[in-house]
Amino acid sequence: MATKKYNNPYSEIQPKTKRPYTEILLIRHCHPDYSKQKKLGDYNIPLSKDGLTQRRYLTKRLLSAKIDVVYASELKRAQQTAYSFVKQKKKKLIINPRVNEFHWVHWYKMKYFNMTETEREKRLKKHKVLDKELDKMQTEARRSLAEIYKENKGKKIAVFSHGNFIKALITGVLNADIIGFLSLEIFQSSITKIIIDKEGYIKIVYVNSISHLPHPPQKDMFITLLDYENK
């Protein structure tokens, strides 16, 4: 008796993917030395002592990843994060201003639990204004990724970038609004992986992988927002 073939619920609507696949690793820079920001400016902040330690573990993981192409933003902390890897693998580091950080100063503490979407929007009074700003960021992030993808189809690519850029890209793919953006945290030294097929269909494989680090990120993530609370 023949066994009936099982079709999953998505089989009729899921597009057929085609090889070759393009793999993109979105890597947030390691911890910067923020004490030097005022003197050197945002573009030139180097990695801190902790950041250099994070880089050592990150580099060890990336060395086994069979990466073909490496991009980094114009900011020193992103390039410095990539430095050890490209040096050891003798790769060219391509500087791409389109993966620079998006400067975003509108931070809010939001209560999400057990609230409807309408109630969430009421809590964030500037919801529609911020959504328009986010739309621009998401569009720019997607276009930047599309450019990298078209130039490197079928390859494995590492992009050393920044938290807001990665958040804008991921929430753009998911078609999330400002509420989704504010609820997503991207850890320093983390890796987010996406795969794009020959026809441009995209899959988010994982977000925020930090398995290479010996210690988890700071447990109180809200501490990173303290500088913005009184603005």
Stockholm file with secondary structure:
# STOCKHOLM 1.0

chainA/1-231         MATKKYNNPYSEIQPKTKRPYTEILLIRHCHPDYSKQKKLGDYNIPLSKDGLTQRRYLTKRLLSAKIDVVYASELKRAQQTAYSFVKQKKKKLIINPRVNEFHWVHWYKMKYFNMTETEREKRLKKHKVLDKELDKMQTEARRSLAEIYKENKGKKIAVFSHGNFIKALITGVLNADIIGFLSLEIFQSSITKIIIDKEGYIKIVYVNSISHLPHPPQKDMFITLLDYENK
#=GR chainA/1-231 SS CCCCCCCCTTTTTSCCCCSCCEEEEEEECCCBCGGGHHHHCGGGCCBCHHHHHHHHHHHHHHTTSCCCEEEECSSHHHHHHHHHHHHHHTCCEEECGGGSCCCCCCCCCCCCTTCCHHHHHHHSTTHHHHHHHHHHHHHHHHHHHHHHHHHSTTSEEEEEECHHHHHHHHHHHTTCCHHHHHTCCCCTTCEEEEEECTTCCEEEEEEEECTTCSSCCCSCGGGGGGGGTTC
#=GC SS_cons         CCCCCCCCTTTTTSCCCCSCCEEEEEEECCCBCGGGHHHHCGGGCCBCHHHHHHHHHHHHHHTTSCCCEEEECSSHHHHHHHHHHHHHHTCCEEECGGGSCCCCCCCCCCCCTTCCHHHHHHHSTTHHHHHHHHHHHHHHHHHHHHHHHHHSTTSEEEEEECHHHHHHHHHHHTTCCHHHHHTCCCCTTCEEEEEECTTCCEEEEEEEECTTCSSCCCSCGGGGGGGGTTC
//
